[in-house]
Amino acid sequence: MPAVLYGCETWSLTSRKDRRLRVFDNRVLRRIFGPKMDEMTEEWRKIHNEELNGLYCSPNIVWVIKLGRMRWEGHVARMGERRSLYRVLVGKHEGKESVGRPRRRWEDNIKMDLQEVGYEGMGWLRIGTDGGHL
């Protein structure tokens, strides 16, 4: 798991990448737990996703990524405006924008993650600077 999640705090996940990570996670778990004997037909079969979740009581890979991203956001917010990493992640890019729908940014993902866990307080940048924790 650590090798797969290296640097995940800065990833911006799209729904396609989200799905592919879940498929990968389930594939690895199926490989670990192996097939299961069906009592009715007495044949070997693949383990279903619900059964995998019951056997492996750890949060799925996407939740681990989102929690790491929110933890990293707290670190970046506490750094302050003078640090270069803070300015890079928060700053607006200058120059021409490409044609089409804008790419999802890290900041957008943080806002979506906070909405998903039910946080409706102040802006995400002020969370770390006023002493609040995620």
C-alpha positions, 0 to 999 in steps of 0.5 A: 500500500505505501508504494501505491500511495507515495505522494498521494497527498498532492494527487487530484483524482478524477472519477475515472482515476478513482474507479481505477484505484478501487478496481486495483485495490479489489484486484489485489485483495482478491489475489491475497484472499483467493477464491471461495468455495460456494456451498450450493454448487461446490465450485470455486468462485471469485469473492464479491466486493461486499465479501472483500470489504467484510474480510478486509476491515480497512478503509478503501484506497480512495478514502486513504488518499482523501484523508492524506490530502486533508492532512497535507492541506492542514500542513500547507495552511499552517505554513503561512504565506511566506513559504514557497509551497504555500504560494505554489499550491494557493497561487493563481497561474498567470498566462493564457488558459487552455481551451476547454473545461479547466482541469481539476486542481488540488484546491478543488479536490480539498473543497470537495473532500471537506464537503464530503465529510460534512465540514461547512465552516470557514475557507480551507486556507483559514482552517490551519492558520487559526489553530483548527484541525481536520 
